[in-house]
Amino acid sequence: MKARLRRPQLGEMPDGNLLSLVLEHLRPLLGIRGEPEFCDIAHWPRTMPQYHIGYQERVARIDARVAQLPGLKLVGSAFRGVGVPDCIRSGQAATEEVLL
């Protein structure tokens, strides 16, 4: 089955333009006023990203360090699954943890 992309041009967009677009959407949602201190953009055309060996152990170490910073949660495809449903689920769980 061939994947259908709703906005395939995003996969070919230069990093600077893509970052501007993401910030344009996140600023009003999160109240962001400054510029990111760090940004890492990866392009995986027509592929599903694969985790490296040792991924789970690395995420466990990251989780342990983040747990020391109240109110901070890390979510997204780098942490709890690469699919959109995984990202939504991890975002919702993090939101509930922060708000409760």
Secondary structure, 3 states (H helix, E strand, C coil): CCCCCCCCHHHHCCHHHHHHHHHHHHHHHHCCCCCCCCCCCCCCCCCCCCCCCCHHHHHHHHHHHHCCCCCCCCCCHHHHCCCHHHHHHHHHHHHHHHHC
